[in-house]
């Protein structure tokens, strides 16, 4: 699967290059040519899941026209590394900006995403000068694959929940030599990023989120203050929870049973992921209205080729059945609440937060609402995503003049 150079001990950063054996691609093509299709009630569209006609056509495209080697080469155009943290092999992209005063920024994806989500924002964030923009907005980018996901998988033991991943990210940034840094996340990445801000508050200068959940208030007096638009957001969240959360319940309770189907059938893995790209994006008819088809398939390939359906789903199990972290590293809640936070709200995300509720326990330094885009913001609206990340971190850059003075150049 890879060409990797091993240097030093287990905490070393090892150069990595993705190279999928041709036999794996041939096996995939054979499976895509021998699918056993189910029946379908005519005319129901997406009401019961992914429509048969759409998935047949997408499968044919995947088998006959999609070029994995081209997308493999694209991923290999970015510097990649692996390192072992807390017993897990972690894969990451590490893109050093040409600007010496660039701010280190950690980007964290969620499920069913991957590092592919960030491909279109790498150049404008790391090299704004090269895009004709202000070089003062430059970032050194650290983009890890979540433990158990894609090239960071599979994990081999339970307990890789939000807190443990956040601790691993803190260690990763230490290994890279970053004294101060910012962090950004959506989906699972938003929860991990908030936890990271709590446990590494002395180094995290601020966090940017494009996912934020604000449950309805328990206090009737507080609920009475909500506007009609705010109540509509909370009602929509409740509707989404009722209608679209079966995937999370399955992955949080029986991930192993599900994994047999997804690991054996590429079309099963495709359907499991593509449904979320339809429901959670700013798309009208098909996911490709919001996300390029080849990017969507490359994202699916990282799950299929690495056989990480089970280990990626286990993040839900480990969240529903948490292993408490050692008491010595549980941060007080006020540490997270004090961290400056930027929030970008995209119109077609399935869970849009309410600012007045967020402000109860978050230090909101920046809040922006956009009239388009959905859950996979960096993938769907890279220009808006980049603009918002730049805008937020401009508020904080004065605090990090020495952030990169001792960062490593070998990773």
Secondary structure, 3 states (H helix, E strand, C coil): CEEECCCCCCCCCEEEEECCCHHHHHHHHHHHCCCCCCCCCCCCCCCCCCCHHHHHHHHHHHHHCCCHHHHHHHHHCCCEEEEEECCEEEEEEEECCCCCCCEEEEEECCCCCCHHHHHHHHHHHHCCHHHCCCHHHCEEEEEECCCCCHHHCCCCCCCCCHHHHHHHHHHHHHHCCCCCEEEEECCHHHHHHHHHHHHCCCCEEEEEECCCCCCCCCCHHHHHCCCHHHHHHHHHHHHHHHHHCHHHHHHHHCHHHHHHHHHHCHHHHHHHHHHHHHHCCCCCCCHHHCCCHHHHHHHHHHHHHHCCHHHHHHHHHHHHCCCCCCHHHCCCHHHHHHCEEEEEEECCCCCCCCHHHHCCCCEEEEEEEECCCCCCHHHHCHHHHHHHHHHHHHCCHHHHCCCCCCCCCCC
